[in-house]
Amino acid sequence: MTNRGIILKLLLKCYHMINMFETFLYQVKKPYHFFKTALFKAVPAQFKNKFPQKELKIIAITGTDGKTTTTTLLYHLLKVAGYQTALISTLAACIGQNEIETGFHVTSPPPDDLYRLMSQMLKEKIEYLILEYTSQGAYQYRLFGIHPLIAGVTNISQDHFDYHLNYQNYLNAKSSVLRKSKIVVLNEDDQSFYRLKRILPSSRHQVLTYSREDELSEALYRELINRFPEEFNQMNARLAIKIAQKIGVDEEQLIAGLKKFPGVSGRMEFLNLKKLSGQKQSFQVVVDFAHTPQGLRESLTALRQKMNTEKMPGRLIAIYGCAGLRDREKRPIMGQIGSELADLVIFTAEDPRTENVWNIIRQMKESLGNNHNKVISIADRQEAINFTLQKIAKKGDLIALLGKGPEKSMCYGKVEKPWNEIKAVKKALR
């Protein structure tokens, strides 16, 4: 064997040893979280707040993309139908008609905050709690003691592999809460469907499904597509509708709820540029939270369809980045998707944390193929937005700001600095 062959063999062996060590650490961390979070935080919080989870009918929603839209819509549908409902999601907590800015900066709050909020809900005579949860929150036992009446899944694709290492671990973390639910609603069109079906035997769970092929009444379907022209949001809405129907919401109430739904901040939010700039603009700007490969593909596909339907003559321009200290494997995929589906892409910062922005952008360019000429790199996000809106946006263009959505800060180093996507657009226009 040549020296080169020996070196390659040693490198491969080292790679396998590192993978084995990471897998070992991942398994070891779980009992650590059980003691730290479940026993020393969740159990005392339950006692302190008199086990409020036993009095609430909890509906838990998870998935890679679409969790916040689904939970917010379901909360709205139940509220319009007259149910006393509360919501805990990425954006905020809502108890009845009141919205509470939690400041959690995480989707699944720590147990002391979670049980305190649930106790407050009981004082307000809340019957249903719509709870958005993540894989990390489930793996770390932040939902210890929660046994949902109903649990729903939007979709499960590649994300958080930096934390969970692989798809199966990611799936297992998501399903740990599903296993505790009496009724589980699965996306029959998603790649996770058959794996989850095996994990959830029908003898222990009532498994319901939803699909884009499910028949709805003409009136309900018409309202669905009017309110959500994007196919991925139609699927999110189908999950919310399925759960609402299971609870007892009738068709007339569902249609009324869809008509009145105000939307979700930072999710496919088309901005009123005249209001922001003081004058009419010849292009459009949309803000969306798409930050995963599947989410990015779905958002850009939906925006392209919108441009074709409305016969917009301009270009689809996407501005986004990839988060630092997060799943590095998806960076080339994110770069490739944008370069294939948009006419022009601006790679920029998106919570770089302690990583160098230019290193992240370089990794996003690794799989561009022949599309390098469609990419511009501007590390500063405000400068990227300024450049796009002030220098290159033309009549009929649609500019998509992706990845930050409704978030109110951007992490540089270890510091969260104030950031608002809409304010950044306003600043660029003025």
C-alpha positions in Angstrom: 0.0 0.0 0.0 1.3 3.5 -0.9 1.9 6.2 1.6 -1.2 8.0 0.2 -3.3 4.9 0.7 -2.1 4.6 4.3 -2.9 8.2 5.1 -6.4 7.9 3.6 -7.0 4.7 5.6 -5.9 6.5 8.8 -8.1 9.5 8.0 -11.1 7.2 7.4 -10.5 5.4 10.7 -10.3 8.8 12.5 -13.5 9.8 10.9 -15.3 6.7 12.1 -13.9 7.1 15.6 -15.1 10.7 15.8 -18.6 9.6 14.6 -18.6 6.8 17.3 -17.6 9.3 19.9 -20.3 11.8 18.9 -22.9 9.1 19.0 -21.7 8.0 22.4 -22.0 11.7 23.7 -25.4 12.0 22.2 -26.7 9.0 24.0 -24.9 10.0 27.3 -26.5 13.5 27.2 -30.0 12.1 27.3 -29.9 10.8 30.9 -28.0 13.9 31.9 -31.0 16.0 30.6 -33.4 13.7 32.3 -31.9 14.4 35.7 -31.2 18.1 35.0 -34.4 19.1 33.4 -37.1 16.4 34.1 -36.3 15.6 37.8 -34.8 18.8 39.1 -36.9 21.3 37.1 -40.1 19.8 35.6 -41.2 17.8 38.6 -40.8 20.7 41.1 -42.6 23.0 38.6 -45.5 20.6 38.4 -45.8 20.4 42.2 -45.5 24.2 42.5 -48.2 24.8 40.0 -50.5 21.9 41.1 -50.1 19.8 37.9 -52.0 22.1 35.5 -51.3 19.8 32.6 -53.9 17.4 34.0 -56.7 19.9 33.7 -55.9 21.2 30.2 -56.6 19.5 26.8 -53.2 19.8 25.2 -52.7 19.7 21.4 -49.0 19.4 20.5 -47.7 20.3 17.1 -44.2 19.5 15.7 -42.3 19.2 12.4 -39.4 20.7 10.6 -41.3 23.5 8.8 -44.8 24.9 9.3 -45.2 24.4 13.1 -45.8 28.1 13.9 -48.3 28.6 11.1 -50.2 25.5 12.0 -50.4 26.2 15.7 -51.4 29.8 15.2 -54.1 28.8 12.7 -55.4 26.1 14.9 -55.6 28.5 17.8 -57.5 30.9 15.7 -59.9 28.3 14.4 -60.8 27.1 17.9 -61.1 30.6 19.2 -63.5 31.7 16.4 -65.5 28.5 17.0 -66.0 29.6 20.6 -63.5 27.4 22.5 -61.5 28.8 25.4 -58.0 28.4 23.9 -54.4 29.3 24.6 -51.3 29.1 22.5 -47.5 28.7 23.2 -45.5 29.0 20.0 -42.2 30.4 18.7 -43.6 33.9 18.4 -45.5 34.3 21.7 -48.0 33.0 24.2 -51.7 33.8 23.8 -54.2 33.2 26.6 -57.7 33.8 25.3 -57.6 37.2 23.7 -54.4 38.3 25.4 -50.9 38.0 23.8 -47.9 37.7 26.0 -44.4 38.5 24.8 -42.5 35.6 26.5 -39.0 36.5 25.5 -38.1 32.8 25.5 -36.2 32.8 22.2 -36.9 29.1 22.0 -40.0 27.2 20.8 -40.2 24.8 23.8 -39.8 26.9 27.0 -38.1 25.5 30.1 -40.5 23.6 32.5 -40.8 26.3 35.1 -42.0 28.8 32.5 -44.2 26.3 30.8 -46.0 25.1 33.9 -46.3 28.7 35.2 -48.1 29.7 32.0 -50.4 26.6 32.2 -51.3 27.5 35.7 -52.2 31.0 34.5 -54.3 29.5 31.7 -56.4 27.5 34.2 -57.1 30.8 36.1 -58.4 32.2 32.9 -60.7 29.1 32.4 -58.8 27.9 29.3 -59.8 24.5 28.0 -57.4 23.8 25.1 -53.7 24.6 24.9 -52.1 24.5 21.5 -48.4 23.8 22.1 -45.6 24.0 19.5 -42.6 21.9 20.3 -39.2 21.1 18.8 -36.9 18.1 18.7 -34.4 19.7 21.1 -37.2 20.5 23.5 -38.4 16.9 23.5 -34.9 15.4 23.7 -34.0 17.6 26.6 -37.2 16.7 28.5 -38.5 20.3 28.5 -42.0 18.8 28.0 -41.7 16.2 30.8 -45.1 15.4 32.2 -47.0 16.5 29.1 -49.3 13.9 27.7 -51.1 15.5 24.8 -54.7 14.7 23.9 -53.8 15.2 20.2 -50.3 15.5 18.6 -49.8 16.5 14.9 -46.8 16.4 12.6 -46.3 18.9 9.7 -43.3 17.2 8.1 -39.9 15.9 9.1 -37.0 16.7 6.8 -33.3 17.6 7.2 -32.6 20.0 10.1 -30.7 20.1 13.4 -28.4 17.3 12.3 -25.6 19.2 14.0 -27.4 18.4 17.3 -29.1 15.0 16.6 -26.4 13.7 14.2 -28.8 11.9 11.8 -32.4 11.7 10.6 -33.3 8.7 12.8 -32.2 10.4 16.0 -34.1 13.5 14.9 -37.2 11.5 14.2 -36.9 9.6 17.5 -36.7 13.0 19.4 -39.8 14.3 17.7 -41.7 11.0 18.2 -41.0 10.9 22.0 -43.9 13.2 22.6 -46.1 11.6 19.9 -45.8 8.3 21.8 -47.5 9.9 24.9 -50.4 11.2 22.9 -53.8 9.4 22.6 -54.4 10.7 19.1 -51.7 11.3 16.5 -52.3 13.1 13.2 -49.6 12.3 10.5 -48.9 13.8 7.1 -49.4 10.9 4.6 -47.5 12.8 1.9 -44.3 13.2 4.0 -41.2 11.0 4.0 -41.6 10.5 7.7 -45.1 8.9 7.5 -44.2 5.2 7.3 -41.4 5.4 9.8 -43.7 7.2 12.3 -46.5 4.7 11.6 -44.2 1.9 12.6 -43.2 3.7 15.8 -46.9 4.4 16.8 -48.8 1.1 16.8 -52.5 1.5 16.3 -53.2 -0.7 19.4 -51.9 2.2 21.6 -52.7 5.2 19.5 -55.5 6.4 17.3 -53.6 7.4 14.2 -55.3 9.9 11.8 -53.9 11.1 8.5 -54.2 14.1 6.2 -53.0 14.5 2.6 -53.3 16.9 -0.3 -55.6 14.3 -1.8 -58.2 14.5 1.0 -61.5 15.6 -0.2 -62.9 18.8 1.3 -66.3 20.4 0.5 -66.2 22.8 -2.4 -66.8 25.8 -0.1 -64.1 24.8 2.4 -61.6 24.0 -0.3 -62.2 27.3 -2.0 -61.7 29.2 1.2 -58.5 27.2 1.9 -56.8 28.0 -1.4 -58.0 31.6 -1.3 -56.4 32.1 2.1 -53.3 30.0 1.4 -52.2 30.0 -2.3 -48.9 28.3 -1.4 -49.2 24.5 -1.4 -47.0 24.0 1.7 -49.3 26.4 3.7 -52.3 24.5 2.4 -50.8 21.4 4.0 -50.3 23.2 7.2 -53.9 24.4 7.1 -55.1 20.8 6.4 -53.4 19.6 9.6 -55.1 22.4 11.6 -58.5 21.6 9.9 -58.1 17.9 10.6 -57.5 18.5 14.3 -60.2 21.1 14.6 -62.7 18.7 13.0 -61.7 16.0 15.5 -62.4 18.4 18.3 -65.8 19.2 16.9 -65.5 22.4 14.9 -68.0 22.3 12.1 -67.5 23.4 8.5 -69.3 26.7 8.8 -67.0 27.6 11.7 -63.9 26.5 9.8 -64.7 28.7 6.8 -65.3 31.6 9.1 -62.0 31.0 10.8 -60.1 30.8 7.6 -61.7 34.1 6.4 -60.8 35.9 9.6 -57.2 34.5 9.9 -54.9 37.4 10.0 -51.8 35.4 9.1 -48.5 34.9 10.9 -45.9 37.6 11.3 -42.8 36.9 9.2 -44.4 34.0 7.3 -45.0 34.7 3.7 -45.6 38.3 4.7 -45.9 40.7 1.7 -44.9 44.2 2.8 -46.7 47.4 2.2 -43.8 49.3 0.6 -45.8 52.4 0.1 -46.5 52.6 3.8 -42.9 51.9 4.6 -41.3 54.3 2.1 -43.9 56.9 1.7 -44.2 56.3 -2.1 -45.3 53.5 -4.4 -42.6 51.0 -5.5 -42.4 49.1 -8.8 -41.3 45.9 -7.1 -42.6 43.7 -4.2 -40.9 42.4 -1.1 -41.9 39.4 0.9 -40.5 38.2 4.3 -40.5 34.5 5.2 -38.9 32.4 7.8 -37.7 29.6 5.4 -34.4 28.4 6.9 -34.3 24.7 6.0 -33.7 23.1 2.6 -37.3 22.0 2.4 -38.7 25.3 3.6 -36.5 27.2 1.2 -37.5 25.0 -1.8 -41.2 25.4 -0.9 -41.1 29.1 -0.4 -39.2 29.9 -3.7 -41.5 27.5 -5.6 -44.6 29.2 -4.2 -43.2 32.6 -5.1 -42.3 31.5 -8.6 -45.9 30.2 -9.0 -47.2 33.5 -7.8 -45.1 35.4 -10.3 -46.3 33.2 -13.1 -50.0 33.4 -12.1 -49.9 37.2 -11.7 -47.7 37.5 -14.8 -45.1 39.5 -13.0 -42.4 40.5 -15.6 -39.4 40.8 -13.3 -37.0 38.5 -11.5 -37.3 36.5 -8.3 -34.4 37.7 -6.1 -33.7 35.8 -2.8 -31.7 37.2 0.1 -30.7 34.7 2.8 -27.8 33.0 4.6 -27.2 30.0 6.9 -26.9 30.1 10.7 -23.5 29.7 12.4 -22.8 26.8 14.7 -25.7 24.9 13.1 -26.1 22.0 10.6 -23.2 22.6 8.2 -24.3 19.8 5.9 -27.3 21.8 4.7 -25.3 24.9 3.7 -24.3 23.7 0.1 -27.9 22.4 -0.3 -29.3 25.7 0.7 -27.0 27.5 -1.8 -27.9 25.1 -4.6 -31.6 25.4 -4.1 -31.6 29.2 -4.2 -29.4 29.3 -7.3 -31.7 26.9 -9.1 -35.0 28.4 -8.2 -34.3 32.1 -8.1 -33.1 34.4 -10.8 -30.6 36.0 -8.5 -29.4 35.2 -5.0 -27.7 37.4 -2.4 -25.9 35.3 0.2 -25.6 37.2 3.5 -25.5 36.9 7.3 -28.0 34.9 9.3 -27.0 34.6 12.9 -23.4 33.8 12.2 -22.6 33.5 15.9 -18.9 32.8 16.5 -18.3 31.6 12.9 -16.9 33.8 10.1 -19.7 34.9 7.7 -17.5 34.5 4.7 -16.7 30.9 5.6 -20.4 30.2 5.8 -21.0 31.8 2.4 -18.1 29.9 0.9 -19.7 26.6 2.1 -23.0 27.7 0.6 -21.3 28.1 -2.8 -19.9 24.5 -2.8 -22.7 23.0 -5.0 -23.6 25.9 -7.3 -22.5 24.1 -10.4 -22.9 26.4 -13.4 -25.0 28.9 -11.3 -22.1 31.0 -9.8 -23.1 33.9 -12.1 -26.5 34.1 -10.3 -24.9 34.7 -6.9 -23.8 37.9 -5.2 -22.2 37.7 -1.7 -22.6 40.6 0.8 -21.8 39.7 4.4 -23.7 42.5 6.1 -27.4 41.8 5.9 -28.5 45.4 6.0 -26.0 46.2 3.2 -27.4 43.2 1.2 -30.9 44.6 1.5 -29.8 48.2 0.8 -27.9 47.0 -2.4 -30.9 44.9 -3.6 -33.6 47.5 -3.1 -31.6 50.6 -4.0 -29.3 49.4 -6.8 -30.7 46.3 -8.6 -34.4 46.0 -8.0 -36.4 46.7 -11.1 -40.0 46.9 -12.1 -41.9 43.7 -11.6 -39.2 42.1 -9.4 -40.1 40.1 -6.3 -37.5 40.2 -3.6 -37.7 37.5 -0.9 -36.0 38.0 2.5 -35.7 34.6 3.9 -34.4 32.9 7.1 -35.1 35.6 9.8 -38.9 36.1 9.5 -40.3 37.6 12.7 -37.1 37.3 14.8 -36.1 40.4 16.7 -32.3 39.9 17.0 -29.3 38.6 15.1 -26.5 36.8 16.9 -22.9 37.9 16.3 -20.3 36.2 18.4 -22.2 35.5 21.6 -24.2 38.8 21.6 -27.8 39.1 20.4 -28.0 42.4 18.5 -31.4 44.0 17.7 -32.6 43.1 14.2 -35.9 43.5 12.5 -36.4 42.5 8.8 -39.2 44.9 8.1 -37.3 47.8 9.7 -34.3 46.9 7.6 -36.5 47.2 4.5 -37.8 50.5 5.6 -34.3 51.8 6.2 -33.2 50.7 2.8 -36.2 52.3 1.1 -35.7 55.6 2.9 
